[in-house]
Amino acid sequence: MKPAVQFVVYYFALGVFLQLNRGIDDFAVYLFSGIVVVNFFTEAFGNATRSVVANAPLVKKIYLPREMFPVSSLIVAGIHFLPQMAVLLVAAFAVGWRPTFAELGFGLLGFTIVSVLSLGLGLLFGAVNVFYRDFENIVDLLLLVATWASPVLYPWTAVRDAFGDGLLLDIYLCNPLTVAVNLFHRAFWYPATDGSAELPPLLGPLLIGGLITLLLLVLGQVVFARAERKFAQEL
């Protein structure tokens, strides 16, 4: 229900009232293909941040790999992602989407990037949240910004028009979440437009965004492994 309500609100507020549906072909598919990515990220990251504290009784009573709590949050978010993905596929087929191996690869790559990003940040903030409980509120603020920090509700060209071709645009495009959203657009929305839409650069942002994602995963695991020895004491 949550993504459905989000979609209806954004579609009418932005697509109909602000008339973005006139400037973006198949705006409904464009919008929903971004929403499913951000929803998966926000659920996985948010729940992973709270996962260790939420399972305090288990942490204090028995020994088990504590990484299982953020990982299980990622798995649950993945299960919730599946029905949203089914709706997206039906909508894409309805507007003429006929998948190729390349397009399916873009979708799989986008899902992989956002999964690794969610896990890395979840490990990092999940460990810190054990010692400083206010960090989960900081994460809530980050998740609030996440929807607007990627081209989910607007075209990426709006950012280019505002910033111009330069460093700010490059930073925006190399954001791993932006990379994942753009990959989903390439997979499910762009083919339905018959190739008439203008797409952002792919290779450079993909390499940089992928590298940032891997570094965050390594950082999250290192911080989590060093902190977990004090989890039971702090909880």
MDAnalysis code that builds the backbone (N, CA, C; Angstrom):
import MDAnalysis as mda
import numpy as np

u = mda.Universe.empty(705, n_residues=235, atom_resindex=np.repeat(np.arange(235), 3), trajectory=True)
u.add_TopologyAttr("name", ["N", "CA", "C"] * 235)
u.add_TopologyAttr("resid", np.arange(1, 236))
u.add_TopologyAttr("resname", ["MET", "LYS", "PRO", "ALA", "VAL", "GLN", "PHE", "VAL", "VAL", "TYR", "TYR", "PHE", "ALA", "LEU", "GLY", "VAL", "PHE", "LEU", "GLN", "LEU", "ASN", "ARG", "GLY", "ILE", "ASP", "ASP", "PHE", "ALA", "VAL", "TYR", "LEU", "PHE", "SER", "GLY", "ILE", "VAL", "VAL", "VAL", "ASN", "PHE", "PHE", "THR", "GLU", "ALA", "PHE", "GLY", "ASN", "ALA", "THR", "ARG", "SER", "VAL", "VAL", "ALA", "ASN", "ALA", "PRO", "LEU", "VAL", "LYS", "LYS", "ILE", "TYR", "LEU", "PRO", "ARG", "GLU", "MET", "PHE", "PRO", "VAL", "SER", "SER", "LEU", "ILE", "VAL", "ALA", "GLY", "ILE", "HIS", "PHE", "LEU", "PRO", "GLN", "MET", "ALA", "VAL", "LEU", "LEU", "VAL", "ALA", "ALA", "PHE", "ALA", "VAL", "GLY", "TRP", "ARG", "PRO", "THR", "PHE", "ALA", "GLU", "LEU", "GLY", "PHE", "GLY", "LEU", "LEU", "GLY", "PHE", "THR", "ILE", "VAL", "SER", "VAL", "LEU", "SER", "LEU", "GLY", "LEU", "GLY", "LEU", "LEU", "PHE", "GLY", "ALA", "VAL", "ASN", "VAL", "PHE", "TYR", "ARG", "ASP", "PHE", "GLU", "ASN", "ILE", "VAL", "ASP", "LEU", "LEU", "LEU", "LEU", "VAL", "ALA", "THR", "TRP", "ALA", "SER", "PRO", "VAL", "LEU", "TYR", "PRO", "TRP", "THR", "ALA", "VAL", "ARG", "ASP", "ALA", "PHE", "GLY", "ASP", "GLY", "LEU", "LEU", "LEU", "ASP", "ILE", "TYR", "LEU", "CYS", "ASN", "PRO", "LEU", "THR", "VAL", "ALA", "VAL", "ASN", "LEU", "PHE", "HIS", "ARG", "ALA", "PHE", "TRP", "TYR", "PRO", "ALA", "THR", "ASP", "GLY", "SER", "ALA", "GLU", "LEU", "PRO", "PRO", "LEU", "LEU", "GLY", "PRO", "LEU", "LEU", "ILE", "GLY", "GLY", "LEU", "ILE", "THR", "LEU", "LEU", "LEU", "LEU", "VAL", "LEU", "GLY", "GLN", "VAL", "VAL", "PHE", "ALA", "ARG", "ALA", "GLU", "ARG", "LYS", "PHE", "ALA", "GLN", "GLU", "LEU"])
u.atoms.positions = np.array([
    [0.816, -1.211, 0.000],
    [0.000, 0.000, 0.000],
    [0.857, 1.272, 0.000],
    [1.984, 1.235, 0.708],
    [2.813, 2.442, 0.809],
    [3.290, 2.939, -0.553],
    [3.909, 2.079, -1.389],
    [4.330, 2.580, -2.701],
    [3.155, 2.998, -3.580],
    [2.008, 2.330, -3.417],
    [0.841, 2.701, -4.213],
    [0.366, 4.108, -3.856],
    [0.302, 4.389, -2.543],
    [-0.119, 5.723, -2.100],
    [0.900, 6.769, -2.530],
    [2.196, 6.439, -2.364],
    [3.241, 7.359, -2.809],
    [3.096, 7.685, -4.291],
    [2.885, 6.656, -5.069],
    [2.780, 6.848, -6.511],
    [1.607, 7.761, -6.862],
    [0.458, 7.512, -6.267],
    [-0.730, 8.314, -6.579],
    [-0.504, 9.772, -6.194],
    [0.056, 9.997, -4.993],
    [0.288, 11.372, -4.533],
    [1.267, 12.086, -5.458],
    [2.409, 11.440, -5.744],
    [3.419, 12.075, -6.590],
    [2.922, 12.257, -8.023],
    [2.173, 11.275, -8.513],
    [1.714, 11.362, -9.892],
    [0.800, 12.566, -10.092],
    [-0.143, 12.739, -9.167],
    [-1.074, 13.854, -9.337],
    [-0.428, 15.185, -8.956],
    [0.386, 15.190, -7.874],
    [0.995, 16.448, -7.442],
    [2.015, 16.944, -8.456],
    [2.857, 16.049, -8.937],
    [3.919, 16.455, -9.848],
    [3.536, 16.259, -11.316],
    [2.924, 15.111, -11.604],
    [2.624, 14.818, -12.990],
    [1.462, 15.612, -13.548],
    [0.390, 15.695, -12.771],
    [-0.823, 16.359, -13.259],
    [-0.820, 17.846, -12.908],
    [-0.651, 18.170, -11.621],
    [-0.756, 19.567, -11.192],
    [0.425, 20.407, -11.694],
    [1.649, 19.854, -11.598],
    [2.829, 20.576, -12.096],
    [3.163, 20.203, -13.543],
    [2.370, 19.301, -14.111],
    [2.415, 18.973, -15.542],
    [3.756, 18.372, -16.000],
    [4.418, 17.636, -15.102],
    [5.643, 16.947, -15.520],
    [5.334, 15.812, -16.497],
    [4.102, 15.311, -16.454],
    [3.757, 14.224, -17.370],
    [3.751, 14.679, -18.825],
    [3.721, 15.996, -19.041],
    [3.776, 16.501, -20.416],
    [5.213, 16.555, -20.943],
    [6.170, 16.653, -20.032],
    [7.561, 16.746, -20.457],
    [8.308, 15.434, -20.395],
    [7.718, 14.416, -19.759],
    [8.367, 13.113, -19.621],
    [7.434, 12.055, -20.190],
    [7.857, 11.403, -21.257],
    [7.043, 10.341, -21.850],
    [6.834, 9.212, -20.849],
    [5.625, 8.643, -20.857],
    [5.299, 7.541, -19.948],
    [5.733, 7.885, -18.522],
    [5.257, 9.027, -18.048],
    [5.689, 9.532, -16.746],
    [5.380, 8.550, -15.625],
    [4.283, 7.815, -15.727],
    [3.928, 6.863, -14.671],
    [5.007, 5.801, -14.499],
    [5.523, 5.271, -15.610],
    [6.581, 4.253, -15.532],
    [7.877, 4.872, -15.029],
    [8.194, 6.064, -15.518],
    [9.386, 6.776, -15.051],
    [9.335, 6.959, -13.537],
    [8.201, 7.415, -13.042],
    [8.040, 7.696, -11.624],
    [8.141, 6.425, -10.790],
    [7.412, 5.390, -11.188],
    [7.352, 4.191, -10.359],
    [8.663, 3.419, -10.396],
    [9.376, 3.439, -11.517],
    [10.655, 2.736, -11.587],
    [11.679, 3.370, -10.654],
    [11.550, 4.665, -10.374],
    [12.414, 5.299, -9.385],
    [11.932, 5.063, -7.970],
    [10.622, 5.062, -7.772],
    [10.068, 4.864, -6.434],
    [10.443, 3.507, -5.870],
    [10.388, 2.448, -6.689],
    [10.682, 1.117, -6.164],
    [12.132, 1.019, -5.701],
    [13.045, 1.700, -6.395],
    [14.455, 1.681, -5.984],
    [14.634, 2.400, -4.656],
    [14.079, 3.598, -4.549],
    [14.241, 4.387, -3.329],
    [13.535, 3.721, -2.157],
    [12.366, 3.127, -2.376],
    [11.666, 2.439, -1.297],
    [12.483, 1.266, -0.763],
    [13.096, 0.516, -1.672],
    [13.940, -0.597, -1.246],
    [15.119, -0.078, -0.420],
    [15.744, 0.993, -0.885],
    [16.882, 1.567, -0.171],
    [16.475, 2.072, 1.208],
    [15.387, 2.839, 1.280],
    [14.983, 3.422, 2.558],
    [14.576, 2.352, 3.565],
    [13.876, 1.315, 3.119],
    [13.481, 0.262, 4.048],
    [14.689, -0.531, 4.523],
    [15.557, -0.930, 3.589],
    [16.716, -1.740, 3.959],
    [17.669, -0.960, 4.861],
    [18.005, 0.262, 4.477],
    [18.943, 1.071, 5.250],
    [18.356, 1.444, 6.610],
    [17.105, 1.907, 6.619],
    [16.488, 2.313, 7.874],
    [16.357, 1.171, 8.864],
    [15.894, 0.016, 8.399],
    [15.727, -1.126, 9.303],
    [17.064, -1.705, 9.739],
    [18.055, -1.689, 8.844],
    [19.381, -2.193, 9.214],
    [20.011, -1.326, 10.296],
    [19.778, -0.021, 10.243],
    [20.310, 0.885, 11.261],
    [19.766, 0.543, 12.636],
    [18.503, 0.142, 12.713],
    [17.856, -0.158, 13.993],
    [17.961, -1.636, 14.374],
    [18.511, -2.457, 13.512],
    [18.404, -3.905, 13.676],
    [19.111, -4.435, 14.917],
    [20.292, -3.928, 15.227],
    [21.028, -4.438, 16.385],
    [20.325, -4.032, 17.678],
    [19.943, -2.770, 17.790],
    [19.244, -2.300, 18.989],
    [17.907, -3.019, 19.141],
    [17.205, -3.239, 18.034],
    [15.903, -3.909, 18.093],
    [16.021, -5.355, 18.552],
    [17.177, -5.964, 18.337],
    [17.389, -7.358, 18.750],
    [18.310, -7.449, 19.961],
    [18.249, -6.445, 20.830],
    [19.108, -6.398, 22.016],
    [19.022, -7.657, 22.882],
    [17.825, -8.225, 23.138],
    [17.778, -9.440, 23.963],
    [18.603, -10.601, 23.385],
    [18.565, -10.774, 22.075],
    [19.360, -11.837, 21.458],
    [20.852, -11.549, 21.562],
    [21.217, -10.298, 21.342],
    [22.632, -9.926, 21.396],
    [23.206, -10.176, 22.781],
    [22.417, -9.919, 23.827],
    [22.910, -10.048, 25.197],
    [22.887, -11.487, 25.711],
    [22.016, -12.329, 25.142],
    [21.858, -13.673, 25.697],
    [22.725, -14.719, 25.029],
    [22.867, -14.655, 23.710],
    [23.595, -15.699, 22.995],
    [24.576, -15.071, 22.022],
    [25.600, -15.858, 21.672],
    [26.540, -15.371, 20.671],
    [26.088, -15.846, 19.299],
    [26.090, -14.963, 18.371],
    [25.787, -15.268, 16.973],
    [26.384, -14.148, 16.138],
    [26.635, -14.403, 14.863],
    [27.179, -13.326, 14.020],
    [26.219, -12.150, 13.982],
    [26.643, -11.026, 14.508],
    [25.740, -9.865, 14.614],
    [25.422, -9.260, 13.260],
    [26.247, -9.570, 12.255],
    [25.947, -9.069, 10.905],
    [24.632, -9.598, 10.365],
    [24.151, -10.694, 10.962],
    [22.911, -11.289, 10.470],
    [21.727, -10.334, 10.621],
    [21.795, -9.395, 11.566],
    [20.665, -8.496, 11.768],
    [20.530, -7.488, 10.624],
    [21.600, -6.781, 10.247],
    [21.472, -5.923, 9.055],
    [21.193, -6.710, 7.784],
    [21.803, -7.892, 7.654],
    [21.568, -8.697, 6.447],
    [20.113, -9.139, 6.369],
    [19.537, -9.537, 7.507],
    [18.133, -9.960, 7.502],
    [17.213, -8.793, 7.148],
    [17.580, -7.578, 7.553],
    [16.788, -6.402, 7.180],
    [16.813, -6.197, 5.677],
    [17.974, -6.447, 5.075],
    [18.099, -6.337, 3.624],
    [17.234, -7.386, 2.922],
    [17.217, -8.606, 3.462],
    [16.432, -9.685, 2.855],
    [14.938, -9.378, 2.936],
    [14.493, -8.892, 4.091],
    [13.075, -8.545, 4.250],
    [12.680, -7.442, 3.271],
    [13.534, -6.432, 3.145],
    [13.249, -5.360, 2.188],
    [13.199, -5.912, 0.769],
    [14.064, -6.887, 0.464],
    [14.041, -7.516, -0.858],
    [12.741, -8.249, -1.122],
    [12.198, -8.905, -0.095],
    [10.916, -9.605, -0.245],
    [9.790, -8.602, -0.502],
    [9.823, -7.470, 0.199],
    [8.812, -6.434, -0.019],
    [8.985, -5.774, -1.389],
    [10.194, -5.834, -1.915],
    [10.482, -5.247, -3.218],
    [9.826, -6.037, -4.356],
    [9.643, -7.344, -4.164],
    [9.164, -8.201, -5.248],
    [7.776, -7.824, -5.768],
    [6.755, -7.630, -4.915],
    [5.449, -7.240, -5.475],
    [5.479, -5.875, -6.150],
    [6.302, -4.951, -5.651],
    [6.435, -3.659, -6.327],
    [7.040, -3.851, -7.714],
    [8.016, -4.749, -7.784],
    [8.647, -5.034, -9.061],
    [7.650, -5.655, -10.033],
    [6.762, -6.486, -9.528],
    [5.754, -7.109, -10.381],
    [4.828, -6.051, -10.976],
    [4.436, -5.065, -10.166],
    [3.587, -3.977, -10.663],
    [4.322, -3.178, -11.729],
    [5.616, -2.918, -11.492],
    [6.413, -2.168, -12.465],
    [6.503, -2.907, -13.791],
    [6.694, -4.206, -13.752],
    [6.796, -4.994, -14.978],
    [5.485, -4.956, -15.763],
    [4.366, -5.070, -15.057],
    [3.066, -5.018, -15.732],
    [2.878, -3.659, -16.405],
    [3.218, -2.578, -15.689],
    [3.063, -1.238, -16.251],
    [3.987, -1.042, -17.449],
    [5.225, -1.533, -17.354],
    [6.170, -1.380, -18.461],
    [5.703, -2.136, -19.695],
    [5.219, -3.352, -19.501],
    [4.691, -4.121, -20.630],
    [3.493, -3.411, -21.256],
    [2.674, -2.780, -20.408],
    [1.464, -2.127, -20.904],
    [1.775, -0.958, -21.829],
    [2.931, -0.315, -21.641],
    [3.277, 0.833, -22.489],
    [4.258, 0.455, -23.595],
    [4.459, -0.855, -23.780],
    [5.249, -1.298, -24.921],
    [6.645, -1.777, -24.633],
    [6.974, -1.986, -23.371],
    [8.319, -2.453, -23.010],
    [8.501, -3.907, -23.433],
    [9.543, -4.165, -24.169],
    [9.898, -5.530, -24.554],
    [11.369, -5.712, -24.218],
    [11.669, -6.438, -23.155],
    [13.024, -6.434, -22.609],
    [14.056, -7.107, -23.496],
    [15.259, -6.560, -23.479],
    [16.428, -7.190, -24.074],
    [17.351, -7.608, -22.936],
    [18.358, -8.397, -23.266],
    [19.295, -8.830, -22.233],
    [20.029, -7.633, -21.624],
    [20.332, -6.642, -22.457],
    [21.027, -5.455, -21.949],
    [20.163, -4.709, -20.937],
    [18.894, -4.562, -21.241],
    [17.995, -3.845, -20.340],
    [17.778, -4.602, -19.035],
    [17.650, -5.914, -19.126],
    [17.539, -6.715, -17.908],
    [18.821, -6.624, -17.088],
    [19.952, -6.547, -17.787],
    [21.226, -6.391, -17.091],
    [21.319, -5.067, -16.360],
    [20.803, -4.001, -16.978],
    [20.781, -2.703, -16.308],
    [19.965, -2.777, -15.010],
    [18.805, -3.416, -15.083],
    [17.968, -3.540, -13.896],
    [18.647, -4.342, -12.803],
    [19.279, -5.458, -13.167],
    [19.974, -6.289, -12.183],
    [21.149, -5.543, -11.568],
    [21.875, -4.798, -12.393],
    [23.012, -4.027, -11.893],
    [22.549, -2.930, -10.939],
    [21.455, -2.255, -11.277],
    [20.924, -1.235, -10.386],
    [20.497, -1.813, -9.049],
    [19.855, -2.971, -9.078],
    [19.430, -3.623, -7.837],
    [20.637, -4.027, -6.999],
    [21.681, -4.520, -7.658],
    [22.893, -4.923, -6.942],
    [23.540, -3.735, -6.249],
    [23.646, -2.613, -6.961],
    [24.270, -1.425, -6.390],
    [23.497, -0.933, -5.168],
    [22.188, -0.846, -5.271],
    [21.413, -0.320, -4.150],
    [21.395, -1.316, -2.989],
    [21.503, -2.615, -3.263],
    [21.574, -3.614, -2.190],
    [22.872, -3.477, -1.412],
    [23.985, -3.406, -2.140],
    [25.297, -3.279, -1.484],
    [25.387, -1.954, -0.737],
    [24.866, -0.888, -1.334],
    [24.861, 0.419, -0.673],
    [24.060, 0.367, 0.626],
    [22.889, -0.233, 0.587],
    [22.043, -0.333, 1.784],
    [22.733, -1.139, 2.875],
    [23.380, -2.231, 2.496],
    [24.044, -3.074, 3.487],
    [25.247, -2.354, 4.096],
    [26.059, -1.713, 3.248],
    [27.222, -1.007, 3.771],
    [26.841, 0.094, 4.743],
    [25.867, 0.924, 4.357],
    [25.420, 1.990, 5.248],
    [24.704, 1.422, 6.473],
    [23.965, 0.318, 6.288],
    [23.282, -0.303, 7.418],
    [24.247, -0.843, 8.447],
    [25.342, -1.465, 8.002],
    [26.366, -1.950, 8.932],
    [27.017, -0.785, 9.680],
    [27.342, 0.270, 8.936],
    [28.014, 1.417, 9.533],
    [27.128, 2.103, 10.568],
    [25.930, 2.495, 10.160],
    [25.059, 3.232, 11.066],
    [24.430, 2.322, 12.121],
    [24.271, 1.031, 11.788],
    [23.761, 0.099, 12.790],
    [24.712, -0.046, 13.954],
    [26.027, -0.071, 13.672],
    [27.024, -0.153, 14.733],
    [27.064, 1.137, 15.546],
    [27.074, 2.270, 14.867],
    [27.145, 3.555, 15.568],
    [25.894, 3.791, 16.405],
    [24.750, 3.319, 15.919],
    [23.486, 3.541, 16.619],
    [23.434, 2.835, 17.968],
    [24.210, 1.782, 18.138],
    [24.260, 1.095, 19.429],
    [24.828, 2.021, 20.500],
    [25.793, 2.837, 20.143],
    [26.458, 3.710, 21.096],
    [25.809, 5.094, 21.172],
    [25.249, 5.547, 20.064],
    [24.616, 6.862, 20.001],
    [23.241, 6.696, 19.361],
    [22.214, 6.532, 20.189],
    [20.887, 6.156, 19.694],
    [20.257, 7.231, 18.817],
    [20.715, 8.461, 18.934],
    [20.149, 9.531, 18.108],
    [20.498, 9.388, 16.635],
    [21.436, 8.488, 16.322],
    [21.824, 8.347, 14.924],
    [20.692, 7.810, 14.068],
    [19.756, 7.086, 14.653],
    [18.634, 6.609, 13.849],
    [17.760, 7.771, 13.393],
    [17.739, 8.861, 14.169],
    [17.013, 10.058, 13.735],
    [17.746, 10.762, 12.600],
    [19.081, 10.723, 12.649],
    [19.867, 11.280, 11.547],
    [19.603, 10.489, 10.271],
    [19.521, 9.174, 10.410],
    [19.230, 8.324, 9.253],
    [17.860, 8.651, 8.674],
    [16.881, 8.904, 9.535],
    [15.548, 9.283, 9.048],
    [15.619, 10.546, 8.198],
    [16.453, 11.500, 8.604],
    [16.617, 12.726, 7.817],
    [17.288, 12.422, 6.481],
    [18.289, 11.546, 6.497],
    [18.958, 11.175, 5.253],
    [17.991, 10.496, 4.293],
    [17.122, 9.649, 4.821],
    [16.161, 8.943, 3.979],
    [15.110, 9.905, 3.422],
    [14.805, 10.944, 4.182],
    [13.868, 11.948, 3.687],
    [14.459, 12.673, 2.489],
    [15.756, 12.925, 2.541],
    [16.436, 13.618, 1.451],
    [16.634, 12.699, 0.250],
    [16.762, 11.385, 0.502],
    [17.124, 10.443, -0.558],
    [16.162, 10.491, -1.740],
    [14.873, 10.628, -1.467],
    [13.889, 10.640, -2.547],
    [14.097, 11.817, -3.488],
    [14.562, 12.942, -2.924],
    [14.716, 14.154, -3.722],
    [16.129, 14.319, -4.260],
    [17.069, 13.520, -3.755],
    [18.469, 13.652, -4.172],
    [18.791, 12.822, -5.404],
    [17.809, 12.163, -5.956],
    [17.971, 11.351, -7.161],
    [16.821, 11.657, -8.113],
    [16.989, 11.392, -9.406],
    [15.962, 11.762, -10.395],
    [14.761, 10.817, -10.374],
    [14.038, 10.830, -9.258],
    [12.838, 10.000, -9.116],
    [11.598, 10.796, -9.485],
    [11.523, 12.017, -8.978],
    [10.326, 12.838, -9.140],
    [10.492, 13.909, -10.205],
    [11.645, 13.971, -10.822],
    [11.944, 14.987, -11.821],
    [12.996, 14.416, -12.770],
    [13.175, 14.977, -13.956],
    [14.192, 14.482, -14.884],
    [15.582, 14.977, -14.486],
    [16.599, 14.200, -14.818],
    [17.964, 14.590, -14.489],
    [18.377, 15.862, -15.228],
    [17.720, 16.128, -16.358],
    [18.048, 17.334, -17.116],
    [17.723, 18.607, -16.336],
    [16.781, 18.525, -15.379],
    [16.470, 19.693, -14.557],
    [17.668, 20.072, -13.695],
    [18.404, 19.071, -13.236],
    [19.609, 19.327, -12.447],
    [20.696, 19.920, -13.338],
    [20.828, 19.384, -14.535],
    [21.818, 19.917, -15.472],
    [21.503, 21.367, -15.826],
    [20.232, 21.665, -16.036],
    [19.851, 23.034, -16.376],
    [20.127, 23.996, -15.223],
    [19.996, 23.494, -13.982],
    [20.215, 24.349, -12.815],
    [21.702, 24.525, -12.509],
    [22.477, 23.429, -12.609],
    [23.889, 23.463, -12.238],
    [24.821, 23.711, -13.418],
    [24.353, 23.355, -14.628],
    [25.240, 23.407, -15.780],
    [26.158, 22.195, -15.802],
    [26.938, 22.052, -16.856],
    [27.888, 20.948, -16.952],
    [29.126, 21.289, -16.133],
    [29.289, 20.629, -15.019],
    [30.424, 20.932, -14.159],
    [30.491, 19.986, -12.982],
    [31.213, 20.390, -11.953],
    [31.487, 19.528, -10.815],
    [30.220, 19.139, -10.071],
    [29.314, 20.096, -9.849],
    [28.093, 19.788, -9.094],
    [27.253, 18.732, -9.804],
    [27.148, 18.833, -11.115],
    [26.399, 17.830, -11.863],
    [27.095, 16.478, -11.781],
    [28.425, 16.459, -11.859],
    [29.162, 15.202, -11.771],
    [28.955, 14.537, -10.415],
    [28.990, 15.336, -9.348],
    [28.761, 14.788, -8.004],
    [27.363, 14.186, -7.909],
    [26.401, 14.905, -8.451],
    [25.011, 14.422, -8.435],
    [24.876, 13.094, -9.176],
    [25.458, 13.000, -10.360],
    [25.319, 11.804, -11.184],
    [26.072, 10.616, -10.608],
    [27.141, 10.868, -9.833],
    [27.948, 9.781, -9.274],
    [27.432, 9.290, -7.928],
    [26.408, 9.929, -7.398],
    [25.749, 9.412, -6.203],
    [25.258, 7.990, -6.495],
    [25.674, 6.983, -5.706],
    [25.287, 5.597, -6.023],
    [23.787, 5.385, -6.163],
    [22.987, 6.088, -5.362],
    [21.539, 5.941, -5.480],
    [21.042, 6.515, -6.793],
    [21.618, 7.637, -7.227],
    [21.284, 8.200, -8.534],
    [21.658, 7.234, -9.645],
    [22.817, 6.602, -9.519],
    [23.247, 5.610, -10.505],
    [22.233, 4.476, -10.588],
    [21.779, 3.973, -9.447],
    [20.817, 2.872, -9.434],
    [19.488, 3.281, -10.061],
    [19.009, 4.485, -9.739],
    [17.758, 4.970, -10.314],
    [17.884, 5.110, -11.827],
    [18.996, 5.671, -12.286],
    [19.200, 5.826, -13.728],
    [19.283, 4.483, -14.438],
    [19.861, 3.492, -13.788],
    [19.912, 2.160, -14.381],
    [18.513, 1.556, -14.495],
    [17.673, 1.779, -13.500],
    [16.296, 1.288, -13.589],
    [15.530, 2.022, -14.676],
    [15.796, 3.302, -14.838],
    [15.163, 4.029, -15.939],
    [15.597, 3.452, -17.282],
    [16.882, 3.138, -17.413],
    [17.369, 2.534, -18.655],
    [16.750, 1.164, -18.884],
    [16.474, 0.462, -17.813],
    [15.951, -0.897, -17.944],
    [14.462, -0.929, -18.275],
    [13.666, -0.082, -17.627],
    [12.212, -0.230, -17.707],
    [11.484, 0.938, -18.355],
    [12.055, 2.130, -18.285],
    [11.345, 3.288, -18.827],
    [11.852, 3.688, -20.211],
    [13.141, 3.805, -20.370],
    [13.703, 4.307, -21.633],
    [13.281, 3.486, -22.846],
    [13.273, 2.135, -22.781],
    [12.850, 1.367, -23.970],
    [11.425, 1.684, -24.410],
    [10.557, 2.016, -23.425],
    [9.162, 2.303, -23.775],
    [9.008, 3.645, -24.477],
    [10.031, 4.507, -24.400],
    [9.961, 5.812, -25.068],
    [10.486, 5.743, -26.495],
    [10.822, 4.534, -26.965],
    [11.378, 4.334, -28.314],
    [12.701, 5.068, -28.507],
    [13.436, 5.226, -27.419],
    [14.755, 5.836, -27.510],
    [14.757, 7.323, -27.752],
    [13.637, 7.986, -27.489],
    [13.551, 9.420, -27.778],
    [13.987, 10.291, -26.609],
    [14.124, 9.697, -25.425],
    [14.484, 10.476, -24.244],
    [15.991, 10.689, -24.163],
    [16.372, 11.762, -23.512],
    [17.795, 12.052, -23.303],
    [18.254, 11.403, -22.008],
    [19.275, 10.567, -22.105],
    [19.772, 9.846, -20.943],
    [21.058, 10.474, -20.420],
    [21.309, 10.341, -19.115],
    [22.552, 10.865, -18.549],
    [23.724, 9.968, -18.909],
    [24.963, 10.442, -18.729],
    [26.133, 9.582, -18.963],
    [26.055, 8.343, -18.088],
    [26.579, 7.226, -18.579],
    [26.457, 5.968, -17.850],
    [27.781, 5.470, -17.287],
    [28.798, 5.317, -18.136],
    [30.000, 4.592, -17.746],
    [30.742, 5.263, -16.592],
    [31.029, 6.552, -16.713],
    [31.771, 7.251, -15.663],
    [31.061, 7.215, -14.321],
    [29.787, 7.671, -14.238],
    [29.068, 7.594, -12.968],
    [28.940, 6.171, -12.435],
    [28.793, 5.192, -13.337],
    [28.671, 3.810, -12.889],
    [29.953, 3.333, -12.209],
    [31.093, 3.640, -12.797],
    [32.368, 3.223, -12.215],
    [32.616, 3.918, -10.880],
    [32.397, 5.229, -10.838],
    [32.644, 5.970, -9.600],
    [31.620, 5.603, -8.528],
    [30.342, 5.549, -8.923],
    [29.307, 5.174, -7.964],
    [29.496, 3.760, -7.440],
    [29.903, 2.838, -8.319],
    [30.172, 1.476, -7.882],
    [31.333, 1.403, -6.916],
    [32.374, 2.186, -7.183],
    [33.537, 2.215, -6.287],
    [33.156, 2.781, -4.926],
    [32.372, 3.855, -4.911],
    [31.909, 4.430, -3.643],
    [31.099, 3.405, -2.860],
    [30.253, 2.665, -3.553],
    [29.420, 1.656, -2.903],
    [30.276, 0.576, -2.257],
    [31.282, 0.090, -2.967],
    [32.164, -0.941, -2.414],
    [32.955, -0.415, -1.222],
    [33.431, 0.824, -1.314],
    [34.179, 1.413, -0.201],
    [33.296, 1.555, 1.037],
    [32.029, 1.936, 0.840],
    [31.107, 2.045, 1.970],
    [30.833, 0.683, 2.593],
    [30.769, -0.359, 1.783],
    [30.568, -1.707, 2.319],
    [31.764, -2.127, 3.160],
    [32.975, -1.894, 2.649],
    [34.180, -2.236, 3.406],
    [34.251, -1.436, 4.698],
    [33.996, -0.128, 4.613],
    [34.018, 0.716, 5.806],
    [32.980, 0.255, 6.824],
    [31.777, -0.035, 6.354],
    [30.724, -0.494, 7.257],
    [31.092, -1.779, 7.955],
    [31.669, -2.737, 7.220],
    [32.045, -4.010, 7.816],
    [33.181, -3.843, 8.823],
    [34.174, -2.993, 8.510],
    [35.291, -2.763, 9.429],
    [34.798, -2.133, 10.732],
    [33.978, -1.093, 10.621],
    [33.446, -0.429, 11.818],
    [32.582, -1.381, 12.620],
    [31.732, -2.146, 11.949],
    [30.838, -3.076, 12.629],
    [31.642, -4.149, 13.360],
    [32.648, -4.717, 12.700],
    [33.448, -5.784, 13.308],
    [34.198, -5.293, 14.539],
    [34.680, -4.066, 14.505],
    [35.407, -3.531, 15.654],
    [34.479, -3.160, 16.803],
    [33.255, -2.768, 16.471],
    [32.333, -2.298, 17.510],
    [31.536, -3.419, 18.153],
    [31.351, -4.529, 17.446],
    [30.411, -5.535, 17.932],
    [30.839, -6.177, 19.249],
    [32.123, -6.116, 19.610],
    [32.576, -6.698, 20.868],
    [31.991, -5.977, 22.069],
    [31.549, -4.742, 21.888],
    [30.978, -3.967, 22.992],
    [29.466, -3.837, 22.898],
    [28.863, -4.516, 21.930],
    [27.413, -4.390, 21.731],
    [26.644, -4.812, 22.989],
    [26.963, -5.998, 23.509],
    [26.221, -6.525, 24.659],
    [26.346, -5.593, 25.856],
    [27.522, -5.047, 26.072],
    [27.744, -4.135, 27.190],
    [26.933, -2.858, 27.026],
    [26.897, -2.306, 25.826],
    [26.181, -1.059, 25.595],
    [24.669, -1.246, 25.627],
    [24.206, -2.432, 25.194],
    [22.762, -2.675, 25.144],
    [22.201, -3.056, 26.500],
])
